[in-house]
Amino acid sequence: MSFTFWFEFASTYSYPAAMQIEHKAAERGIKVRWQPFLLGPIFQAQGWNDTPFKLFPAKGRYMWRDIERVCDRDGIRFRRPSQFPRSGLLAARIANWHADEPWVPAFVRSVYRANFEHDEDIADTGVIANCLAELKLDAAALLEEGQCPEAKQALRDATARAQALGIFGAPFFMAGDEPFWGYDRMEQALEWYASSGPV
């Protein structure tokens, strides 16, 4: 049984989850698998051609204020991006292709900070290169790998797995086979997993 954190780089609520989940899981002795995927194909399958926060303006206004409150409560720096949503496609390909590498959680957090703290365009190759370089990684090699056909297909496969699991939003937590959706369910997911058997 494994605990998987499914996230999307464009997802506002995935940002505080990414900033918190590693130490919250460590407190319970849980190893987290970090799994990026793309919400775009999932939204399209539901008949949406954009994020619901833009399709439904009242929901969008609420979300921005809510994420401000959430980040303020949890001590997470937040700056509303001047462009939303931004494409995290390249970052997701890199994180997915190297999902078992120990540097992936730090890379994911760096990309989220670039978008939701520093208002940088994470669709820009240079921004992703900086996120990799600050971790002392070979940015040029990893960027090249992220553009290879195999990495592109691997992310498409991960998104297809998300759809097959019934994942419809982010962040999403799979505690074994038990699904939990949303940042406000993160600790509940961890508690459920910790109490459900060997980890």
Secondary structure by P-SEA (a helix, b strand, c coil): cbbbbbbbcccaaaaaaaaccaaaaaaabbbbbbbbbbaaaaaaaaccccccccccaaaaaaaaaaaaaaaaaacccccccccccccaaaaaaaaaaaccccaaaaaaaaaaaaccccccccccaaaaaaaaaaaccaaaaaaaaaacaaaaaaaaaaaaaaaaacccccccccccccccccccaaaaaaaaaaacccc
